[in-house]
Amino acid sequence: MSLESLVPVSEEVVSSMVLNPKQALGKNIEIHTDQLGFPELKDCSVAIVGLLEIRNSFFPTAKFKLEDFRKSFYRLFPGNWNFKICDLGDLPNGATPQDTYFALKEICIHLRQLNIVSVFVGGSHDLIFPMYQSFQAIDQLVNIVSVDNQFDFSQEEELISGRSYMSKIIMEQPNFLYNFTNLGYQSYYIAQEELDLMEKLHFDSIRLGTLLDDVVQSEPFFRDANIAGFDMKSLSWKAVNYSSGNPNGIDARTICALSRYAGISDRMNIFGVFELINTAVSNQLLAQIVWYFIEGFSSRFDEYPVLTSSGFVRYTVALSDMEMIFYQSEKSNRWWIEIINQSYLDNKNKTTALLPCTHKDYLDACNDKIPDKWWKATKRI
């Protein structure tokens, strides 16, 4: 069984919980320990797994301790959560990174079969590759959101590394990647060839400055995603108190808002935070990022698949050369835009899809401006 490879949470962490209040998270979730053994997964909704694999990291010498994250996380208080959370321990490194990839893929498959949302903490960003592979077994199209200051396409001969896992995903056959979205990229870290490839593949992206000015516009991309990966290197040095970090980057408040959006998404199966930075502030922020994801999970609206027959208001917008159909949920107040896919072989055959969008996209359409995400989605179809 894939989960048998997971090792218990260290005794150092377990013993540190003694002084925690009884309401703290560490005393209200089920933890894989030497004394208690592996948690019973029946009725478990969210499972946390620590990752150690950094051999393909862009910064392979990076040091972090999952123990420090857990001490910070276990001290937090839960929200109004009425579901079971399990900490399954850590996945040790395989003999090679490829062995770790295989074990991680099997864990993702197993937890998804149990309808458990996976939260992975640690390791390098390339571990999204085996997470993506876990969907191949069921031939499911996959949407990936990456919070990163780079696109992680290959710029060197080595195809897969902490910076090039996306190249491997794109070239994987059979291919089930439907869309890739980057949030928070910084142009001076991006080669022009990477920008051209993003445009050619009709992938979505939001620059750092735009994201910081209006974080709400990122929510629709999470709403349609199956996997979200957060690269801690995308944070500003101030956010993690790391003097060797980035002068510009995502701040602590924004990263927590992004994490909550990821948790709210009804489609989100896998959430990962990678490339950890070992400072006291970083460990506390990491604990809060995971907390906000679980808080978002507790607030899911159960609106996937989207059924507009009831509970939605339909808006028809007449543009200069076409009509666009928008739907707004009466439950969540969120917006979707209708995409019609016409068969060029038989114009009578039409299928429709609903693309998550924002109220601003609706207002743009009212002003005769077609939303950019609609254009890209139409091209992908």
Rosetta blueprint (number, residue, H / E / L):
1 M L
2 S H
3 L H
4 E H
5 S H
6 L L
7 V E
8 P L
9 V L
10 S L
11 E H
12 E H
13 V H
14 V H
15 S H
16 S H
17 M H
18 V H
19 L H
20 N L
21 P L
22 K L
23 Q L
24 A L
25 L H
26 G H
27 K H
28 N L
29 I L
30 E E
31 I E
32 H L
33 T E
34 D L
35 Q L
36 L L
37 G E
38 F L
39 P L
40 E L
41 L L
42 K L
43 D L
44 C E
45 S E
46 V E
47 A E
48 I E
49 V E
50 G E
51 L E
52 L L
53 E L
54 I L
55 R L
56 N L
57 S L
58 F L
59 F L
60 P L
61 T L
62 A L
63 K L
64 F L
65 K L
66 L H
67 E H
68 D H
69 F H
70 R H
71 K H
72 S H
73 F H
74 Y H
75 R H
76 L L
77 F L
78 P L
79 G L
80 N L
81 W L
82 N L
83 F L
84 K E
85 I E
86 C E
87 D E
88 L E
89 G E
90 D E
91 L E
92 P L
93 N L
94 G L
95 A L
96 T L
97 P H
98 Q H
99 D H
100 T H
101 Y H
102 F H
103 A H
104 L H
105 K H
106 E H
107 I H
108 C H
109 I H
110 H H
111 L H
112 R H
113 Q H
114 L L
115 N L
116 I L
117 V E
118 S E
119 V E
120 F E
121 V E
122 G E
123 G L
124 S L
125 H H
126 D H
127 L H
128 I H
129 F H
130 P H
131 M H
132 Y H
133 Q H
134 S L
135 F L
136 Q H
137 A H
138 I H
139 D L
140 Q L
141 L L
142 V E
143 N E
144 I E
145 V E
146 S E
147 V E
148 D L
149 N L
150 Q L
151 F L
152 D L
153 F L
154 S L
155 Q L
156 E L
157 E L
158 E L
159 L L
160 I L
161 S L
162 G L
163 R L
164 S L
165 Y H
166 M H
167 S H
168 K H
169 I H
170 I H
171 M H
172 E L
173 Q L
174 P L
175 N L
176 F L
177 L E
178 Y E
179 N E
180 F E
181 T E
182 N E
183 L E
184 G E
185 Y E
186 Q L
187 S H
188 Y H
189 Y H
190 I L
191 A L
192 Q H
193 E H
194 E H
195 L H
196 D H
197 L H
198 M H
199 E H
200 K H
201 L L
202 H L
203 F L
204 D E
205 S E
206 I E
207 R E
208 L H
209 G H
210 T H
211 L H
212 L H
213 D H
214 D L
215 V H
216 V H
217 Q H
218 S H
219 E H
220 P H
221 F H
222 F H
223 R H
224 D L
225 A L
226 N L
227 I E
228 A E
229 G E
230 F E
231 D E
232 M H
233 K H
234 S H
235 L E
236 S E
237 W H
238 K H
239 A H
240 V H
241 N L
242 Y L
243 S L
244 S L
245 G L
246 N E
247 P L
248 N L
249 G L
250 I E
251 D L
252 A H
253 R H
254 T H
255 I H
256 C H
257 A H
258 L H
259 S H
260 R H
261 Y H
262 A H
263 G H
264 I H
265 S L
266 D L
267 R L
268 M L
269 N L
270 I E
271 F E
272 G E
273 V E
274 F E
275 E L
276 L L
277 I L
278 N L
279 T L
280 A H
281 V H
282 S H
283 N H
284 Q H
285 L H
286 L H
287 A H
288 Q H
289 I H
290 V H
291 W H
292 Y H
293 F H
294 I H
295 E H
296 G H
297 F H
298 S H
299 S L
300 R L
301 F L
302 D L
303 E L
304 Y L
305 P L
306 V L
307 L L
308 T L
309 S L
310 S L
311 G L
312 F E
313 V E
314 R E
315 Y E
316 T E
317 V E
318 A E
319 L L
320 S L
321 D L
322 M L
323 E E
324 M E
325 I E
326 F E
327 Y E
328 Q E
329 S E
330 E L
331 K L
332 S L
333 N L
334 R L
335 W E
336 W E
337 I E
338 E E
339 I E
340 I E
341 N E
342 Q E
343 S L
344 Y L
345 L L
346 D L
347 N L
348 K L
349 N L
350 K E
351 T E
352 T E
353 A E
354 L E
355 L E
356 P E
357 C E
358 T L
359 H H
360 K H
361 D H
362 Y H
363 L H
364 D H
365 A H
366 C H
367 N L
368 D L
369 K L
370 I L
371 P L
372 D H
373 K H
374 W H
375 W H
376 K H
377 A H
378 T H
379 K H
380 R H
381 I L
